[in-house]
Amino acid sequence: MDLTLGQDAARVHVLKNISLNIAQGETVSLLGPSGSGKSTLLMTLAGLERPDQGSVVIAGTNISQLSEDRLARFRGEHIGIVFQSFLLIPTMNALENVAIPLELAGKPEPFQRAREALASVGLSDRLTHFPKQLSGGEQQRVAIARALCMNPLILAADEPTGNLDSETGLSIADLIFLQQKIHKTTLILATHDESLAARCSRRLRLKSGSIISDTRA
């Protein structure tokens, strides 16, 4: 799989000759410095970027061949994404932020499911709080609840502790791995934090858009 970004003279070859199989339920970290391609690989695996060559196949579906609408539906139902910057909707409270993907997917009782998801991350008493009223750690817990409320096949986390202090980051990491174990979700985690990466059963190290090592615990 290859991926380039930009046009003409500004085109940059971001991913090069990536060949990768990830088993259901695996926990995989993508390690590397800024510019190594780890976040781009994560976004490609999550269907937010399309490869120029090759394909991404998830549970037998080649998502690289899906139309934008079908890809969005597939991603909404099967892939949960947690970003470093939380990306909560500021005009919606915690409950509404978690319920909205359930509503968009036409799931029954979206608000009840959202309440349960928020309870699972310890935020039962923050349902009506807006993002600006929540700490960074609480916002990331809302984002995790939102990502997992659809029971996705894959949880893609891009530097999920990068904007948090060390103590809060550790608690968020504990929560991610606990939820992964409960839901038996495949976890793909992009990070530059060696200690966080070491908690995964498999560690992929990237350099200049290529995988240079693949280590299993």
Secondary structure, DSSP 8 states (H G I E B T S, - for coil): -BEEESSGGG-EEEE-S------TT-EEEEE--TTSSHHHHHHHHTTSS--SBS--EETTEEGGGS-HHHHHHHHHHHEEEE-TT----TTS-HHHHHHHHHHHTT-SSHHHHHHHHHHHTT-GGGTT--GGGS-HHHHHHHHHHHHHTT--SEEEEESTTTTS-HHHHHHHHHHHHHHHHHHT-EEEEEES-HHHHTTSSEEEEEETTEEEEEEE-
